[in-house]
């Protein structure tokens, strides 16, 4: 199943406690509360390029499934990790003890991040020319985008 698509964030819950838990300052959290986020995922076989644009900040991660890559976190830190596939519709990565699971089902992408008690569901609506797609993001206290 293809992860290709462009998604605009529509809603997210528990934004402030989630961002505090991953180490963002109160000033950055306040600035980021109402900024729209666009995620663009390009998949070519096992190679992925994920670009997230939030206001003027652009975060790009490129990786190949099963190979070590250097990935950037929302705090700007770069961490080496291996992204793995589970089945044909789920990607899993562990970054410094933080697990992120991204799953696609039909036109919906769900991202769950953890561990921790603070859920950060995020629901972007697809803006891809290939038709509407949705992305639901659920994160926990120490999650990554």
Kinemage of the C-alpha trace (Angstrom):
@kinemage 1
@onewidth
@group {chain A} dominant
@subgroup {mainchain}
@vectorlist {calphas} color= white
{ca unk a 1} P 0.000 0.000 0.000
{ca unk a 2} L 1.333 3.457 -0.888
{ca unk a 3} L 1.941 6.157 1.700
{ca unk a 4} L 2.151 8.864 -0.997
{ca unk a 5} L 0.108 11.982 -0.287
{ca unk a 6} L -0.054 15.545 0.925
{ca unk a 7} L -1.951 16.277 4.133
{ca unk a 8} L -3.050 19.448 5.918
{ca unk a 9} L -3.473 19.294 9.685
{ca unk a 10} L -7.112 19.854 10.669
{ca unk a 11} L -7.141 19.148 14.426
{ca unk a 12} L -4.919 17.949 17.230
{ca unk a 13} L -5.584 17.449 20.930
{ca unk a 14} L -3.366 17.963 23.985
{ca unk a 15} L -0.902 19.977 21.884
{ca unk a 16} L 0.587 21.978 24.767
{ca unk a 17} L 1.307 19.131 27.238
{ca unk a 18} L 2.603 16.944 24.409
{ca unk a 19} L 5.026 19.595 23.137
{ca unk a 20} L 6.202 20.386 26.688
{ca unk a 21} L 6.892 16.689 27.209
{ca unk a 22} L 9.185 16.549 24.156
{ca unk a 23} L 11.075 19.608 25.325
{ca unk a 24} L 9.736 22.582 23.362
{ca unk a 25} L 9.760 25.951 25.123
{ca unk a 26} L 6.546 27.709 26.156
{ca unk a 27} L 7.335 30.438 23.610
{ca unk a 28} L 7.587 27.957 20.717
{ca unk a 29} L 4.476 26.111 21.896
{ca unk a 30} L 2.478 29.355 21.968
{ca unk a 31} L 3.677 30.276 18.469
{ca unk a 32} L 2.857 26.816 17.127
{ca unk a 33} L -0.662 26.385 18.525
{ca unk a 34} L -2.506 27.913 15.594
{ca unk a 35} L -0.024 27.403 12.747
{ca unk a 36} L -1.160 25.082 9.966
{ca unk a 37} L 0.966 22.043 9.253
{ca unk a 38} L 1.344 20.363 5.858
{ca unk a 39} L 2.842 16.867 5.588
{ca unk a 40} L 4.044 15.621 2.198
{ca unk a 41} L 4.964 11.934 1.949
{ca unk a 42} L 6.729 10.614 -1.149
{ca unk a 43} L 7.325 6.871 -1.379
{ca unk a 44} L 9.372 5.141 -4.066
{ca unk a 45} L 9.543 1.464 -3.206
{ca unk a 46} L 11.321 1.250 0.155
{ca unk a 47} L 12.569 4.853 -0.024
{ca unk a 48} L 10.626 7.634 1.691
{ca unk a 49} L 10.859 11.393 1.872
{ca unk a 50} L 8.652 13.032 4.506
{ca unk a 51} L 8.488 16.834 4.523
{ca unk a 52} L 6.512 18.619 7.236
{ca unk a 53} L 5.988 22.366 6.829
{ca unk a 54} L 4.718 24.203 9.902
{ca unk a 55} L 4.604 27.949 9.342
{ca unk a 56} L 8.088 28.871 8.160
{ca unk a 57} L 9.704 25.744 9.667
{ca unk a 58} L 10.387 22.834 7.312
{ca unk a 59} L 11.429 19.432 8.652
{ca unk a 60} L 12.515 16.829 6.076
{ca unk a 61} L 13.418 13.219 6.765
{ca unk a 62} L 14.588 10.768 4.113
{ca unk a 63} L 14.997 7.083 4.858
{ca unk a 64} L 14.959 3.603 3.367
{ca unk a 65} L 12.963 0.893 5.121
{ca unk a 66} L 15.284 -1.422 7.061
{ca unk a 67} L 18.350 0.848 6.821
{ca unk a 68} L 19.784 3.191 9.444
{ca unk a 69} L 19.067 6.858 8.740
{ca unk a 70} L 19.555 10.137 10.545
{ca unk a 71} L 16.122 11.559 11.378
{ca unk a 72} L 15.283 15.006 12.713
{ca unk a 73} L 12.915 15.383 15.669
{ca unk a 74} L 10.502 18.326 16.239
{ca unk a 75} L 13.054 19.781 18.651
{ca unk a 76} L 15.636 19.868 15.846
{ca unk a 77} L 17.738 17.049 17.278
{ca unk a 78} L 19.117 14.532 14.776
{ca unk a 79} L 18.907 10.875 15.813
{ca unk a 80} L 20.003 7.677 14.063
{ca unk a 81} L 17.244 5.092 13.732
{ca unk a 82} L 15.900 2.307 11.522
{ca unk a 83} L 12.346 2.503 10.165
{ca unk a 84} L 10.773 -0.957 9.711
{ca unk a 85} L 7.617 -2.095 7.903
{ca unk a 86} L 5.038 -4.295 9.604
{ca unk a 87} L 2.863 -5.808 6.922
{ca unk a 88} L 2.325 -3.586 3.890
{ca unk a 89} L 0.619 -0.655 5.625
{ca unk a 90} L 2.513 0.096 8.863
{ca unk a 91} L 5.880 1.786 9.534
{ca unk a 92} L 7.516 1.579 12.967
{ca unk a 93} L 10.533 3.496 14.297
{ca unk a 94} L 12.104 3.876 17.736
{ca unk a 95} L 13.945 7.124 18.417
{ca unk a 96} L 15.702 7.222 21.771
{ca unk a 97} L 13.062 5.036 23.422
{ca unk a 98} L 10.153 6.777 21.701
{ca unk a 99} L 8.080 4.538 19.459
{ca unk a 100} L 6.261 5.985 16.446
{ca unk a 101} L 3.826 3.835 14.455
{ca unk a 102} L 2.413 5.170 11.184
{ca unk a 103} L -0.363 3.132 9.568
{ca unk a 104} L -2.346 3.673 6.382
{ca unk a 105} L -5.835 2.235 5.908
{ca unk a 106} L -7.634 3.370 2.775
{ca unk a 107} L -7.536 7.162 2.757
{ca unk a 108} L -6.536 7.547 6.405
{ca unk a 109} L -3.036 7.680 7.881
{ca unk a 110} L -2.758 7.254 11.644
{ca unk a 111} L 0.386 8.055 13.620
{ca unk a 112} L 0.708 7.009 17.255
{ca unk a 113} L 3.679 8.064 19.349
{ca unk a 114} L 4.722 7.007 22.817
{ca unk a 115} L 5.438 6.086 25.569
{ca unk a 116} L 3.636 8.394 27.963
{ca unk a 117} L 0.177 9.336 29.197
{ca unk a 118} L -0.430 12.427 27.037
{ca unk a 119} L -2.220 11.672 23.774
{ca unk a 120} L -1.809 14.159 20.932
{ca unk a 121} L -4.311 13.125 18.245
{ca unk a 122} L -3.764 15.084 15.019
{ca unk a 123} L -6.168 14.921 12.088
{ca unk a 124} L -4.979 16.429 8.803
{ca unk a 125} L -7.184 16.339 5.720
{ca unk a 126} L -5.633 15.339 2.413
{ca unk a 127} L -4.884 18.032 -0.140
{ca unk a 128} L -3.427 15.659 -2.706
{ca unk a 129} L -4.602 16.036 -6.307
{ca unk a 130} L -5.320 12.294 -6.322
{ca unk a 131} L -8.310 12.769 -4.022
{ca unk a 132} L -9.134 13.403 -0.378
{ca unk a 133} L -7.022 11.655 2.206
{ca unk a 134} L -6.964 12.034 5.956
{ca unk a 135} L -4.179 11.700 8.434
{ca unk a 136} L -4.874 11.047 12.092
{ca unk a 137} L -1.981 11.484 14.462
{ca unk a 138} L -2.048 10.211 17.996
{ca unk a 139} L 1.011 10.887 20.075
{ca unk a 140} L 2.041 10.346 23.605
{ca unk a 141} L 4.114 12.420 25.981
{ca unk a 142} L 7.512 11.826 24.440
{ca unk a 143} L 6.458 11.372 20.827
{ca unk a 144} L 7.930 12.656 17.632
{ca unk a 145} L 6.390 14.090 14.559
